[in-house]
């Protein structure tokens, strides 16, 4: 097969319009990319526009490209849910028929008691909260008592915050592993248990980059597993390894922020001749989407856009670049939760038809199937490949 490598970049939470069932999730009217562009009176994303992002939906700040360089379209989520794990899993071929459990009133008392018993630590909080706000509220008490700060969000997560000088990093990871494997199971099997370490003194606490996600293992093989079995190595950047419980992934590099994520992607591109490079740029979601900080969300997207030429310059003729997302998180709405949205899809390469309109795909899973066909291996997963539509031959 002429295609040897695919680079997938996930713009975490950059959705592009409410799905037909968005009302069931309280997300009618959400449109992360479109509403964001309007809120800042136009986005300066010239490189994404050249690829065709403005041909998918109206993005204030520019007209649709007359001759887009990439194939373009949008993906509908077939799984139930709107979280990171669900979105990424579906991209790689898993469809979930029910969403992961969420806890808008906090976790049941018996679950917390079991957590405390198995870890040997008391806990504080046990409620949905902003990560920065809850350490501001309970950080001092945590330092005085040694009790762990436990909280959740609108997502299916069990988060544990602890000061690095009170609970060392490796100890916090051990606690999270116990929670993942022995507490958050069965009906309480949340998508992710997350270590949320912080540093500093009262009134000036700061979360560190030592965050670590402990995800559920995928219920069956993903495209990444089938790739690995076919001798095609998979390299993750950011939280990709954690999302897939490292299954099917040869190596994953931790990153500090979006720019570091792009840097690590470029480093992999330099030496990986054949394989899959899978990158998640999480700042859009973690730093700006959940905080309704649309101004910095816009600046962050523009900053990533300025790196697109650098990424394209590293592509070989046998490479394919894919840019998409995993869900929405519209920072212009009242909600600080993820939003149930379509996600944009751009595909670019020497052997990819420029300007090809893929329309609306019925599932994120079509991406994984397409990658499998492009790289020449069989993936027994959900999804329909559209490689035959976009491949222009050689």
N, C-alpha and C positions, 0 to 999 in steps of 0.2 A: 504494500500500500504506500502511496506517495506521501501521505500524512504520517509524520513520525511523532509529533508532540502537540499537545493542547495545553494552553495556558488559560485557566478559568479564574477570573477576578470577580469576587462577590462584593458589590457595593452594599454593605449590610444595611438593610432597611430602606433602600431607595426604591420604593414602590412607585407605580405609575397609574393609579386609579382604582377605585373601589370595585371589588368583584361583585357579581350579581347577588351573592348571599351576604354581602357586607353588613346589611341591616341586622342579621342574626347575631352579629358580633358587636353591634353598636358602632359600626364604622362607616355608615353611609356618608358619602361626601368626601371621604378621605382620598387624597391624591398627593402623596409625599412629594414627588418631583414637580408636578404641575402647580400645586398650591405653594410650594416653596419658591418657585420661580416668580410667581405673582407677588408673594409677600416681600420680596427684595427688589421688586420692579425690574426683574430680568436677571438671568444667570449668565455669567461670562464663561461658558464652557465650549469654546470654539472647536476643540479637538473631538469631544464627544458629539458635537453637532455635525462635524465633517463625517464621522462614522455613520450617523443617522439617528441619533437619539431624539432629535426634534421631528423626525418623520414618524415616530411611534405615537407620540401625543404632542399637543401644543405645549411648548416650553418657552415661557416669556423670555424675551431677550434676543430672539432671532427667529428667522423664518426656517421652514423645512429646507433641507439641503436638496438642491436640484439633482446632484449626482453623488449620493452617499457612497462612501468607500466600503461600507460593510453591509452584510445582510442584516435585516432588522425585523423586530416584531415584539410581541409581548406574550408572556406566559401566564396561564391561569393555574391557580393552585387547586389540585384535586383533593388533597388530604384535608381532614378536619383539623382546624387549628391555624395559628398565625405566628408561630414562634420560630426561633432560629433552628432548632433541631429538626422540626417538621419540614421546614423549607429546604434545608440542606439534604436531608434524607431523601426527599422527593426528587430533588435534582439528580440524585444518584440512584433513583429507581424504586424507592419505597413509598407506598401510599398508605397512610394511616386512616382507618375508618372511624376513629374517635380521637378527640384531642387529649393531650396530657392533662392530668388533674391540676387545678389551680385552687388557691386558698385565699379568697378575698377577706375572710375573717381571721386569718392566721391558721396555724396547724392545730389539729386536735390535741387535747391535753395528754392523751395516752401515747401519742406519737412522740411528743416532746419528752415525756417521762422515760420512754424507751431510749431516746437519743441520749438523755442525760445519764441513764444507767450504763449504757454501753461505752460511752466516751469518758465518763468520770468527771464531766464538767456540768455545772449549772448553766442556765441560759437566761438571756434577757431579750426583751422585745416581742418576738413571735407575732409579727403583724406585717402587712404590706407597707413598704416604705421606700423612699429614695435612699440609695446607699450612702450618699454624702450627708443627708439629713439625719439618718439614724445613728451614724457614728458621732455626729455633732451632739445629738440628744443623749446617747448612752455611752459614749466613749470613756468619759471620766469614771462612771460607775463600773464599767468593764475593767479599767485599770485598777481600781480599788479592790474589786472582788475577784477578778480572774474569770468571771462568768462570760460565756460566749454571747455575742450579739447574733441572734437568729432572726431572719426576716425573709419575706418573699416579695413578690411584685405581682403585676397582672399576668406575668408569664408563669410558666410551670417551672419554678425554681425554688430551691431551698438554699439560702445564702447564709454563710457564716463569716462574720467579720470579727477580726481580732487584731490587736496591736502587736506588731512584730517583736516588741521587747517584752510582751507579756506571754504571748504564745508564739514560739519560734515557727518559722515557715514550715519546716518539715513536720512539726507536730500538728499544725493546722491542716496540712494535707492528709495526715494520718486520720484525723478526726473526720474530715470530709469523706475519706474512703470508707470509714465505718458507716457513716450516714448513708452513703450511696449503696453499699452492699448489704447492709443489715437492717436499715430503718426505712429508707425510701424505696420500698419494694411493693409488689402486689398492687392493691388499689391506690397506694400512695407513691407509685413509681413516677416521680416527677421527671421532666426532661433532663434537668441538670441540677447537680449539687455544686455550688460555687464557693470557692475560698476567696474571701475578700479582705486581704491583709491591709493594714494602714499603719502610718507612723505619725509622729508629731506630738504636740502637747495640747491640753485642753484649750479649745478655741481656735486651734490651728491644726486639726487632723487632716491628713492627706492620704488617699488611697494609693497604694504602690502598684507597680507593674507585675507583681508576683501573683496576681490573680490566676486561679486555675479552675477549669471546669471539669467536673466528673459527670460525664454523660451516661445515659443508658446505652447499652450495646444495641446496635441495630437488630431488629427481630429476624432478619435474614440477610443474605449476601447483598451487597450493593455493587454498583458498577466498579467501584474501587477494588473490591475483592476479586471480581472477575478479571480485572486488569492485571492485578498482582499475580494471579494464577496463570495468566497468559504470558508472564515474563515482562510485563510493562510496569515499570516502577512508578509509584505515586509519591509526590513530594508536597507536603502541606506547608502553608504559611499562615501564621496566626492561630486561631482556635480550631482549625480544621481537624487536627489530630484529636482534640478533645471531643468535638462534636460526633466523630465516628468511633470513639473509644479506641482510636489508633488502629482499627481494623482495615487491612488492605493498604496501609500507608507505610512506606519505607522509612521516611524521615520527615519530621515536622519541626519548623523553626518558630520559636516564640518571638513575638514582636512587641515593641513599645507603643507604636502608634501607626497611623496610616502610611506615613512616609517611610517608616522602617519596613512596613509590609511590602511596599513597592521595591525598596532596596533589596530585600531578601528574595523577592520574586525575580528581580534582575540577576541576582547572583546564581540562582538555580538555572536561569535561562542560559547562562554562560557555559555551564558544563553538562547540562542534561540534553542529550541528543535525541533520546527517545523516551517518551513517558508522559505523565500528566502532572502539571504544576497547578495546585489548587490553593487559591489565596482568599482569605477573608479580611476585608478592611472594616474594622468594627467601630471606628470612632463615630461614624455617622449615627449609629444606633446608640452606643453606650454614652457618648459625651454630649450629643446634641438632640437626638430624636426624643429620648425619654425625658429630657429636660425642657422640651419645647423651645429650644434655643435655635430658632430658624435662621438667625443672622450668621451664627458660626457654622451651622449646617451648610448654608450656602457657600461660605468661604472655604469650608473643607472640601466641598465638591469641586469648587473652582481650582483649589490647590492640587487635587488629584488629577483634574483635567490637564493641568500643565505638565504632568508627567507622562501623559499618553504618548507623545512623540518618542520619548525615550524608550518606552516599552516596545513600540512598533519598530524602532530602529534595531532592536535586538532580535526581531523575528527572523527565522530562516525561511526559505521558500517552502519547506516541509512542515511549518508550524501553523497552527490555528489559534487565534486569540478570541476568547469569549468573555464578554462583560455582561453581568446580570446581577440579580439581587435575590434575597431569600424571603422577603415580606416587606410590608411598609411600616413606617413609624412617623406619621405626619406631624411635624412639629408646629403646624399652624392651627391644629384643633385643640379643644379643651383637654382631650385625653392625652395621657403620657404613656399609654400602652402601645404595643404594636398595632398595626391596622391591617385588615384583611384586604389585600390589594393584588392586582396584577403586578408583575415585575417586568422591567424592560429587558430586552435581549438583543445583543449586538454580536455578530460573528464576522471575523476578518481574517484574511490570509491570501497568499499568492494564488491558491487554487479555489478560493471562495468567490462566488458571484457577488460583485459589488452592486449595491442598490436593490438586492432581492428582498421583496416584502413577504415575510413569513406569516403575516397576519397574526391571529391569536391562536396559540397552541393550547390544547386542552389540558396539558399537564406539564409541570416542571420536569417530570421524568423523561420527556422527550429529549432533554439536553443530554442526559447520561447515555441514552440509547444512541444518539447521534455521535457522541464521542466514541462509543464502542465501535460503531461501524467505520468511523473515520480512521481509527487506529487498527482496525482489522481483527478484533476479537469479539467473541460472542458473550453477551451479558443477558442472562436469563432473569430479567427484571421487568417491571412495568415501563411503559413508555413506547413511543413510536419514533423511529429515527426519521429525520428530515435531511439527512446527509445527501441523498440523491437529488434533492431540490437545490441545494446550495453549492454543490460541488461542480465546478465548471470544467473538470477534466484536465488532462495534461498533454 
